[in-house]
Amino acid sequence: MKAIAVVHLRGEVSETRHAKVLEALSRMLPRVGVEGRGTFACDLRGTQRLLGAPEKVGARIVSSLAAARIASAVGIAQRPFAARVLAERTATGEVASLPLAQERAFLAALPLSALPLDHAHRDELALLGIRSVGAFAELGRGAVLDRFGRAVAAAHALACGEDAGEVRGTAPRRRIAAKRTWDGAVTEREQLAFALKTVIDEVGATLVREGLAALRLEVRLEREDAPVLRFERLVLPPAASPETLLRSVRWALEEHTEAPAALDRIGRVTGVRVEALEVEPARGRQIGLFAADGATEEEAIAVARYLRSRLGAGAVLRATVTDPEARLAEREAEWEEAVS
């Protein structure tokens, strides 16, 4: 028997909580997909013999999340969309199940807001007297496609119970982190640099072993005389080399407003934690400062400003090609300061 269990978390769902639940569900079940922030679709095909009936699996999920102080509800149906809508309308801490024969009738009684339609299309359908999922499902498929386009036609298929019913498994975020704590506070520049090197060496070794490169790092410094200092650093190009990662972190420390000039101005440090927030498969390539993958305008400007502070005015320039049809376009370019 095919069954999809959708887990819907209640209340505000942070990125950390979302990742924590995805990791927990992935340990419990063979295939877990993400339907949205705080909403997970679990494929229970072939699991009844090992895990029990779908309702028992759902109850176990709700119970385990409640033990971690995470409120949730579970909806079980044979199609992901019906299971999701059911979960959203099930009381917190409860598990609801919907037989296949009742799925379309359950959806038909719901308002159009249950479907992924924008306000403009819902208003237009309301003007035509269509205010429920059932009334929408009665429209001809071709007529919906011709008048409203593919997006509304896809919502019409959901209303008719024709969603594909497949769950695309999503692996939980790979967490690569290392930390060190010590009894006596570190106050000297070289001591802190050594502590950072020790932690980053461990992160780098894991990256190299798994064939990954870090794109974004998070550094947390526990301080005896001040709040935790936390900052993120984009690594371009993505790297696994501990030397490269350490250099990037040291630059970030020097740029930080609380440590504008040197590592030894950040206070009395009692612990260090470094985590690779984003990783990607390591591969041979060159992207330099001008690549778009992973970079944002603000981060690019920050890098340019750092280089200018080190190399001086006129070191970071932006080129504008004045004649794209020129045989040598680089000779038909104007240059100006990228940052000032």
Secondary structure, DSSP 8 states (H G I E B T S, - for coil): ---EEEEEE-S---HHHHHHHHHHHHHHSS-EEEEETTEEEEE-TT-HHHH--HHHHHHHHHHHHHHTT--EEEEEESSHHHHHHHHHTS-TT-EEE--HHHHHHHHHTSBGGGSS--HHHHHHHHHTT--BHHHHHTS-HHHHHHHH-HHHHHHHHHHTT--------------EEEEEEEEEEE-SHHHHHHHHHHHHHHHHHHHHHTTEEEEEEEEEEEESSS--EEEEEEEEEEE--HHHHHHHHHHHHHHSTTSSS-GGGS--EEEEEEEEEEEEE------TTT--TT--HHHHHHHHHHHHHHH-TTSSEEEEES-TTSSSGGGSEEEEES--
